[in-house]
């Protein structure tokens, strides 16, 4: 994420970078030392998308300030 946004790693923390999921469980997070988007919680496809062939989890990366 840091590389995609052309930010240095310290800038992620300084600008309040975070991942936001719509549900109550936060499945994704930003790794503080690498800037990578990582899986933060076990994802159970059978529980989330029981009868849906195409299962999609959406999240937003929020960075404060102008880009």
KAJOWO-V800073 format. One record per backbone hydrogen bond with DSSP energy under -1.0 kcal/mol. NH is the residue of the N-H (numbers start at 1). CO is the residue of the C=O. E is the energy in kcal/mol with one decimal. If there is no record, write none. Layout:
nh=(NH	NH)
co=(CO	CO)
e=(E	E)
This chain:
nh=(2	5	6	7	12	14	15	16	17	18	20	29	31	35	38	40	41	48	49	60	62	64)
co=(35	1	3	2	9	10	11	13	12	62	60	38	36	31	29	27	27	44	45	20	18	15)
e=(-1.2	-2.2	-1.2	-2.8	-1.1	-2.1	-2.1	-1.3	-2.9	-2.0	-3.0	-2.2	-3.0	-2.9	-3.0	-3.2	-1.2	-2.3	-2.9	-2.5	-3.2	-2.7)
